[in-house]
Amino acid sequence: MSVKWFIGMSSFTLTSTAIFTNFLILPPILILGFSNKKNATYVIAFFNIISDLLMLSVNFHFSASLIADRYILSEERTSNLSVFFGWVFLVGWFMESLIQPVMAVNRFTVITLNRQDVFTFYRTIFIFILIIAVASAAATFSQYIFPCCIFVGDISIMSYMAVTIPNVYSYSKLIILSFDLFCTGISTVCYASVFITIRNASKGIEDAANSKKRKQDTRYLLQFVFISGFYIAAWSLFYVLPYIVPADKPIFYTVVPFFITLNGSSNSIIFLTYNTEIRKFLKFSSLRNKVASTTQIASVTAPA
């Protein structure tokens, strides 16, 4: 079995696990964000999951293609279906990019400005309608309107790439890089301000209620910061590796899809690990299913 097969199988396994964990936390996120509390934090998390699933679905197909050593479904690297898969990926990526400053500004308004009324449920929904529209438009320009360069998965380098055209300026790479730098910059400034606020607040005296609320806000902050960290690592590697990896060492490019998978799973893993509301919901659902199963068995075995 080839190195490509092992890399493809590893990526396939990780991507499948990431998709599973995202679907696992989707029900509690939906209930906490849209049904019970209409909590803006969980609304943001929901759309983050959607962007992750878009990218992970493309990575799932790409990993399967690595295992088969051919382009499954799309048949060729730059076929119409391959370009469409690239479009789906970029919609997810641009959404992910724009979600980073939304998360950061959310924490900034709640913790630094102490304003709970900025990110209302309906305002947050409106923000994400705009984000989806902008992400879809940017991906369409990148894949179908700009003369260069389409974004595709390439099984020869076992990673994603922009198909360059000699002597043609890559507007697609420019728009992707602009999104990445702009969104990372805003997030960094907001998070730095929030950390300063938390440090200053820790020196003062708070009552029990405010202390509990601030601890909850800090947990949300750390969750968002970790998610942003994986995002920054993924896009940085995509741009840096072509300049440092020798042409005869394509295996190093494989870290990009792996970091994309880590980025796509970071949201679900962090919520499963650190978010007590999500864990309580999942434990309650599991207990309820066990009780229902036990009751059903008892009713079947009970004497007439």
BAGUKOL-53508 format. One record per residue (C-alpha): residue number from 1; y negated, x negated, z. Coordinates in steps of 0.05 Angstrom, whole numbers, always signed. Layout:
# BAGUKOL-53508
+-----+--------+--------+--------+
|   i |     yy |     xx |     zz |
+-----+--------+--------+--------+
| NUM |      Y |      X |      Z |
...
+-----+--------+--------+--------+
//
This chain:
# BAGUKOL-53508
+-----+--------+--------+--------+
|   i |     yy |     xx |     zz |
+-----+--------+--------+--------+
|   1 |     +0 |     +0 |     +0 |
|   2 |    -69 |    -26 |    -19 |
|   3 |   -129 |    -40 |    +24 |
|   4 |   -164 |    +18 |    -10 |
|   5 |   -109 |    +65 |    +12 |
|   6 |   -115 |    +44 |    +85 |
|   7 |   -190 |    +50 |    +83 |
|   8 |   -185 |   +117 |    +50 |
|   9 |   -134 |   +142 |   +100 |
|  10 |   -176 |   +117 |   +159 |
|  11 |   -238 |   +150 |   +130 |
|  12 |   -199 |   +214 |   +115 |
|  13 |   -172 |   +218 |   +187 |
|  14 |   -240 |   +205 |   +218 |
|  15 |   -275 |   +254 |   +172 |
|  16 |   -223 |   +308 |   +186 |
|  17 |   -232 |   +297 |   +261 |
|  18 |   -308 |   +301 |   +253 |
|  19 |   -303 |   +366 |   +214 |
|  20 |   -256 |   +395 |   +268 |
|  21 |   -303 |   +376 |   +326 |
|  22 |   -363 |   +406 |   +289 |
|  23 |   -326 |   +472 |   +279 |
|  24 |   -303 |   +469 |   +351 |
|  25 |   -373 |   +470 |   +380 |
|  26 |   -401 |   +517 |   +327 |
|  27 |   -383 |   +583 |   +364 |
|  28 |   -417 |   +564 |   +430 |
|  29 |   -477 |   +535 |   +392 |
|  30 |   -484 |   +601 |   +354 |
|  31 |   -479 |   +643 |   +418 |
|  32 |   -526 |   +600 |   +459 |
|  33 |   -576 |   +592 |   +402 |
|  34 |   -576 |   +660 |   +369 |
|  35 |   -544 |   +711 |   +415 |
|  36 |   -554 |   +699 |   +489 |
|  37 |   -614 |   +656 |   +504 |
|  38 |   -642 |   +646 |   +434 |
|  39 |   -652 |   +573 |   +456 |
|  40 |   -689 |   +530 |   +405 |
|  41 |   -649 |   +469 |   +425 |
|  42 |   -585 |   +502 |   +403 |
|  43 |   -617 |   +530 |   +339 |
|  44 |   -635 |   +458 |   +321 |
|  45 |   -564 |   +436 |   +338 |
|  46 |   -536 |   +491 |   +293 |
|  47 |   -574 |   +467 |   +232 |
|  48 |   -556 |   +396 |   +249 |
|  49 |   -483 |   +416 |   +247 |
|  50 |   -494 |   +449 |   +179 |
|  51 |   -525 |   +385 |   +151 |
|  52 |   -467 |   +345 |   +181 |
|  53 |   -415 |   +391 |   +150 |
|  54 |   -447 |   +385 |    +81 |
|  55 |   -442 |   +309 |    +83 |
|  56 |   -373 |   +309 |   +116 |
|  57 |   -345 |   +356 |    +63 |
|  58 |   -366 |   +307 |     +8 |
|  59 |   -339 |   +249 |    +49 |
|  60 |   -274 |   +287 |    +56 |
|  61 |   -267 |   +291 |    -19 |
|  62 |   -288 |   +218 |    -27 |
|  63 |   -237 |   +195 |    +24 |
|  64 |   -182 |   +233 |    -12 |
|  65 |   -203 |   +200 |    -77 |
|  66 |   -196 |   +132 |    -44 |
|  67 |   -126 |   +149 |    -22 |
|  68 |   -107 |   +172 |    -92 |
|  69 |   -146 |   +115 |   -125 |
|  70 |   -177 |   +164 |   -173 |
|  71 |   -233 |   +216 |   -172 |
|  72 |   -198 |   +279 |   -148 |
|  73 |   -229 |   +342 |   -178 |
|  74 |   -289 |   +305 |   -208 |
|  75 |   -245 |   +258 |   -251 |
|  76 |   -302 |   +209 |   -266 |
|  77 |   -354 |   +173 |   -225 |
|  78 |   -413 |   +205 |   -261 |
|  79 |   -382 |   +271 |   -284 |
|  80 |   -420 |   +336 |   -273 |
|  81 |   -378 |   +352 |   -212 |
|  82 |   -390 |   +282 |   -183 |
|  83 |   -465 |   +292 |   -192 |
|  84 |   -460 |   +360 |   -158 |
|  85 |   -422 |   +329 |    -99 |
|  86 |   -479 |   +279 |    -95 |
|  87 |   -529 |   +336 |    -95 |
|  88 |   -491 |   +370 |    -37 |
|  89 |   -491 |   +305 |     +1 |
|  90 |   -565 |   +294 |    -10 |
|  91 |   -582 |   +365 |    +13 |
|  92 |   -545 |   +349 |    +77 |
|  93 |   -578 |   +281 |    +83 |
|  94 |   -649 |   +306 |    +71 |
|  95 |   -636 |   +362 |   +121 |
|  96 |   -611 |   +310 |   +171 |
|  97 |   -672 |   +267 |   +158 |
|  98 |   -721 |   +324 |   +170 |
|  99 |   -683 |   +348 |   +232 |
| 100 |   -695 |   +280 |   +266 |
| 101 |   -771 |   +291 |   +275 |
| 102 |   -759 |   +364 |   +292 |
| 103 |   -714 |   +343 |   +350 |
| 104 |   -764 |   +289 |   +371 |
| 105 |   -825 |   +335 |   +368 |
| 106 |   -785 |   +388 |   +406 |
| 107 |   -773 |   +340 |   +463 |
| 108 |   -846 |   +316 |   +459 |
| 109 |   -875 |   +386 |   +466 |
| 110 |   -827 |   +406 |   +522 |
| 111 |   -829 |   +342 |   +564 |
| 112 |   -894 |   +306 |   +548 |
| 113 |   -939 |   +366 |   +534 |
| 114 |   -900 |   +411 |   +582 |
| 115 |   -904 |   +467 |   +531 |
| 116 |   -845 |   +515 |   +527 |
| 117 |   -878 |   +563 |   +479 |
| 118 |   -884 |   +519 |   +417 |
| 119 |   -812 |   +521 |   +393 |
| 120 |   -800 |   +595 |   +398 |
| 121 |   -737 |   +624 |   +366 |
| 122 |   -772 |   +653 |   +305 |
| 123 |   -817 |   +592 |   +294 |
| 124 |   -756 |   +548 |   +296 |
| 125 |   -720 |   +591 |   +245 |
| 126 |   -781 |   +589 |   +200 |
| 127 |   -784 |   +513 |   +206 |
| 128 |   -712 |   +508 |   +183 |
| 129 |   -722 |   +555 |   +125 |
| 130 |   -776 |   +506 |   +102 |
| 131 |   -729 |   +446 |   +115 |
| 132 |   -673 |   +476 |    +74 |
| 133 |   -722 |   +491 |    +16 |
| 134 |   -751 |   +420 |    +18 |
| 135 |   -683 |   +387 |    +24 |
| 136 |   -655 |   +428 |    -35 |
| 137 |   -715 |   +412 |    -78 |
| 138 |   -714 |   +338 |    -62 |
| 139 |   -639 |   +334 |    -78 |
| 140 |   -650 |   +371 |   -143 |
| 141 |   -705 |   +324 |   -165 |
| 142 |   -663 |   +264 |   -145 |
| 143 |   -599 |   +285 |   -181 |
| 144 |   -623 |   +326 |   -240 |
| 145 |   -697 |   +315 |   -256 |
| 146 |   -715 |   +242 |   -243 |
| 147 |   -691 |   +195 |   -298 |
| 148 |   -661 |   +148 |   -246 |
| 149 |   -618 |   +145 |   -206 |
| 150 |   -562 |   +193 |   -189 |
| 151 |   -526 |   +186 |   -123 |
| 152 |   -450 |   +186 |   -126 |
| 153 |   -388 |   +161 |    -90 |
| 154 |   -357 |    +99 |   -123 |
| 155 |   -284 |    +85 |   -108 |
| 156 |   -290 |    +15 |   -138 |
| 157 |   -336 |     -7 |    -80 |
| 158 |   -307 |    +45 |    -33 |
| 159 |   -376 |    +71 |    -16 |
| 160 |   -435 |   +111 |    -41 |
| 161 |   -486 |    +83 |    -90 |
| 162 |   -544 |   +100 |   -135 |
| 163 |   -525 |    +90 |   -208 |
| 164 |   -582 |    +46 |   -233 |
| 165 |   -608 |    +43 |   -304 |
| 166 |   -636 |    -24 |   -329 |
| 167 |   -712 |    -25 |   -334 |
| 168 |   -719 |    +46 |   -306 |
| 169 |   -754 |    +55 |   -240 |
| 170 |   -711 |    +90 |   -187 |
| 171 |   -752 |   +149 |   -163 |
| 172 |   -690 |   +176 |   -129 |
| 173 |   -684 |   +115 |    -83 |
| 174 |   -758 |   +119 |    -70 |
| 175 |   -755 |   +191 |    -47 |
| 176 |   -694 |   +178 |     -3 |
| 177 |   -727 |   +116 |    +29 |
| 178 |   -792 |   +155 |    +39 |
| 179 |   -755 |   +210 |    +76 |
| 180 |   -717 |   +159 |   +119 |
| 181 |   -778 |   +117 |   +138 |
| 182 |   -825 |   +177 |   +150 |
| 183 |   -775 |   +215 |   +193 |
| 184 |   -753 |   +153 |   +232 |
| 185 |   -826 |   +134 |   +245 |
| 186 |   -845 |   +203 |   +273 |
| 187 |   -782 |   +205 |   +315 |
| 188 |   -794 |   +136 |   +344 |
| 189 |   -866 |   +152 |   +365 |
| 190 |   -847 |   +218 |   +397 |
| 191 |   -787 |   +190 |   +435 |
| 192 |   -828 |   +131 |   +460 |
| 193 |   -880 |   +178 |   +487 |
| 194 |   -827 |   +222 |   +520 |
| 195 |   -794 |   +162 |   +554 |
| 196 |   -862 |   +140 |   +581 |
| 197 |   -873 |   +210 |   +608 |
| 198 |   -806 |   +211 |   +642 |
| 199 |   -817 |   +143 |   +673 |
| 200 |   -885 |   +164 |   +701 |
| 201 |   -857 |   +230 |   +726 |
| 202 |   -801 |   +195 |   +763 |
| 203 |   -853 |   +160 |   +806 |
| 204 |   -881 |   +226 |   +831 |
| 205 |   -854 |   +280 |   +877 |
| 206 |   -823 |   +343 |   +847 |
| 207 |   -795 |   +405 |   +878 |
| 208 |   -721 |   +422 |   +868 |
| 209 |   -732 |   +471 |   +811 |
| 210 |   -777 |   +424 |   +770 |
| 211 |   -730 |   +366 |   +783 |
| 212 |   -670 |   +406 |   +758 |
| 213 |   -709 |   +429 |   +696 |
| 214 |   -731 |   +357 |   +681 |
| 215 |   -660 |   +331 |   +687 |
| 216 |   -636 |   +384 |   +637 |
| 217 |   -693 |   +366 |   +589 |
| 218 |   -675 |   +292 |   +597 |
| 219 |   -602 |   +306 |   +579 |
| 220 |   -624 |   +342 |   +516 |
| 221 |   -669 |   +283 |   +501 |
| 222 |   -613 |   +232 |   +507 |
| 223 |   -568 |   +274 |   +463 |
| 224 |   -621 |   +276 |   +409 |
| 225 |   -636 |   +201 |   +415 |
| 226 |   -563 |   +183 |   +406 |
| 227 |   -558 |   +228 |   +345 |
| 228 |   -620 |   +194 |   +315 |
| 229 |   -590 |   +126 |   +329 |
| 230 |   -529 |   +139 |   +286 |
| 231 |   -574 |   +167 |   +232 |
| 232 |   -618 |   +105 |   +230 |
| 233 |   -556 |    +59 |   +229 |
| 234 |   -527 |    +97 |   +169 |
| 235 |   -588 |    +95 |   +124 |
| 236 |   -607 |    +24 |   +144 |
| 237 |   -538 |     -2 |   +123 |
| 238 |   -542 |    +36 |    +57 |
| 239 |   -605 |     -3 |    +38 |
| 240 |   -590 |    -70 |    +70 |
| 241 |   -518 |    -82 |    +48 |
| 242 |   -533 |    -90 |    -27 |
| 243 |   -578 |   -149 |    -10 |
| 244 |   -530 |   -186 |    +36 |
| 245 |   -459 |   -169 |    +10 |
| 246 |   -432 |   -214 |    -45 |
| 247 |   -411 |   -179 |   -109 |
| 248 |   -339 |   -201 |   -100 |
| 249 |   -335 |   -172 |    -28 |
| 250 |   -341 |    -97 |    -39 |
| 251 |   -300 |    -82 |    +23 |
| 252 |   -362 |    -92 |    +66 |
| 253 |   -393 |    -30 |    +34 |
| 254 |   -340 |    +13 |    +68 |
| 255 |   -380 |    +12 |   +132 |
| 256 |   -429 |    +61 |   +100 |
| 257 |   -380 |   +120 |    +94 |
| 258 |   -354 |   +104 |   +164 |
| 259 |   -424 |   +106 |   +193 |
| 260 |   -438 |   +170 |   +155 |
| 261 |   -376 |   +199 |   +189 |
| 262 |   -400 |   +174 |   +257 |
| 263 |   -468 |   +203 |   +243 |
| 264 |   -435 |   +269 |   +223 |
| 265 |   -393 |   +271 |   +286 |
| 266 |   -445 |   +245 |   +335 |
| 267 |   -475 |   +314 |   +346 |
| 268 |   -409 |   +347 |   +364 |
| 269 |   -383 |   +288 |   +405 |
| 270 |   -447 |   +283 |   +446 |
| 271 |   -449 |   +358 |   +459 |
| 272 |   -375 |   +358 |   +479 |
| 273 |   -385 |   +298 |   +525 |
| 274 |   -452 |   +310 |   +558 |
| 275 |   -471 |   +383 |   +549 |
| 276 |   -446 |   +423 |   +609 |
| 277 |   -461 |   +491 |   +577 |
| 278 |   -418 |   +476 |   +516 |
| 279 |   -361 |   +450 |   +559 |
| 280 |   -364 |   +510 |   +606 |
| 281 |   -363 |   +557 |   +545 |
| 282 |   -302 |   +522 |   +515 |
| 283 |   -265 |   +521 |   +582 |
| 284 |   -280 |   +595 |   +592 |
| 285 |   -256 |   +611 |   +522 |
| 286 |   -192 |   +571 |   +533 |
| 287 |   -180 |   +605 |   +600 |
| 288 |   -193 |   +674 |   +570 |
| 289 |   -143 |   +660 |   +514 |
| 290 |    -90 |   +637 |   +565 |
| 291 |   -101 |   +700 |   +607 |
| 292 |    -96 |   +744 |   +545 |
| 293 |    -33 |   +709 |   +523 |
| 294 |     -1 |   +715 |   +592 |
| 295 |    -19 |   +789 |   +596 |
| 296 |    +11 |   +801 |   +527 |
| 297 |    +76 |   +766 |   +546 |
| 298 |    +79 |   +805 |   +611 |
| 299 |    +70 |   +871 |   +575 |
| 300 |   +125 |   +854 |   +526 |
| 301 |   +175 |   +832 |   +578 |
| 302 |   +160 |   +888 |   +628 |
| 303 |   +218 |   +938 |   +637 |
| 304 |   +208 |  +1007 |   +606 |
+-----+--------+--------+--------+
//
